[in-house]
Amino acid sequence: MVETTFHASRRMALDGMDAKWAAGATSEPVFIRLLPPRARFALRFDSALLSKPARLVDLTLDMPINRYVFSARSTAMRLGPDEWLLSGPEEATAQIAADVGEALSGLHHSLVDISHRHVALSVSGPRAMDVLNSGCPLDLSSSAFPAGRATRTLLGKAEVVLAKTDDLPTFVIECGRSFAAYIRDFLLEAAGEFRVGP
C-alpha cells in the first residue's frame, strides 16, 4: 500500500493580516508593523561568569539589567541577573547557536531556541508612548525609559518584552505567538484614537 506523504508548510504568525493593518506612513501619529522573523534564543547562565565570554554573537553581555545592545545584525537584551534574550537574522539560527555554544563551552549554561515561539511588533511615532500606555503600567517617558531600555512588562493582559530602540520613539514588543493577534488588536484599538492607518 502506498503511503501518503504530507508536507508541512510554515505559517507565519498573523499570516495574511499584516499587509492590511501594517499599512501606514511615517507621518502618522503612530505606526504599527509586524517585524520579520528572527532567530531568538533564551540564554541563562551565572552572571559571575560574565568575565569569561567577553562577547557573544558580536555583542557584549556585560550590561545592566533591563538594557539591550545591538550591532548591525544582532541584539542582546538582559532581562534578569542571569537571563538574556538574543536575536539575529533568521538564516543565522544555526550559526548563532554554534557560536554561543563555543563561547560558553565548559561553562554551565542553558541556550534555548525560541525563534518560532516569539513574534515582534514595532510601534513608532509621536504618539507611540500614548498607545502603549493605554495598556502598559510603566512610565515610558524618555527620562524614565530611554532608548536602550528593555524589560518584561504587561500590555493589556499579555506578558511581553518591551524595548525602546530610539528616541523617535520606536518601541519593539516581543510576545508569544499565541498572544500576537491579541496584541495586534489591542494596539489597533488604542491607536484608533490617533487615526492610525489604514
Rosetta blueprint (number, residue, H / E / L):
1 M L
2 V L
3 E L
4 T L
5 T L
6 F L
7 H L
8 A L
9 S L
10 R L
11 R L
12 M L
13 A L
14 L L
15 D L
16 G L
17 M L
18 D H
19 A H
20 K H
21 W H
22 A L
23 A L
24 G L
25 A L
26 T L
27 S L
28 E L
29 P L
30 V L
31 F E
32 I E
33 R E
34 L E
35 L L
36 P L
37 P L
38 R E
39 A E
40 R E
41 F E
42 A E
43 L E
44 R E
45 F E
46 D L
47 S H
48 A H
49 L H
50 L L
51 S L
52 K L
53 P L
54 A L
55 R L
56 L E
57 V L
58 D L
59 L E
60 T L
61 L L
62 D L
63 M L
64 P L
65 I L
66 N L
67 R E
68 Y E
69 V E
70 F E
71 S L
72 A L
73 R L
74 S L
75 T E
76 A E
77 M E
78 R E
79 L E
80 G E
81 P L
82 D L
83 E E
84 W E
85 L E
86 L E
87 S E
88 G E
89 P E
90 E H
91 E H
92 A H
93 T H
94 A H
95 Q H
96 I H
97 A H
98 A H
99 D H
100 V H
101 G H
102 E H
103 A H
104 L L
105 S L
106 G L
107 L L
108 H L
109 H E
110 S E
111 L E
112 V E
113 D E
114 I L
115 S L
116 H L
117 R L
118 H E
119 V E
120 A E
121 L E
122 S E
123 V E
124 S E
125 G L
126 P L
127 R L
128 A H
129 M H
130 D H
131 V H
132 L H
133 N H
134 S L
135 G L
136 C L
137 P L
138 L L
139 D L
140 L L
141 S L
142 S L
143 S L
144 A L
145 F L
146 P L
147 A L
148 G L
149 R E
150 A E
151 T E
152 R E
153 T E
154 L E
155 L E
156 G L
157 K L
158 A E
159 E E
160 V E
161 V E
162 L E
163 A E
164 K E
165 T E
166 D E
167 D L
168 L L
169 P L
170 T E
171 F E
172 V E
173 I E
174 E E
175 C E
176 G E
177 R H
178 S H
179 F H
180 A H
181 A H
182 Y H
183 I H
184 R H
185 D H
186 F H
187 L H
188 L H
189 E H
190 A H
191 A H
192 G H
193 E H
194 F H
195 R L
196 V L
197 G L
198 P L
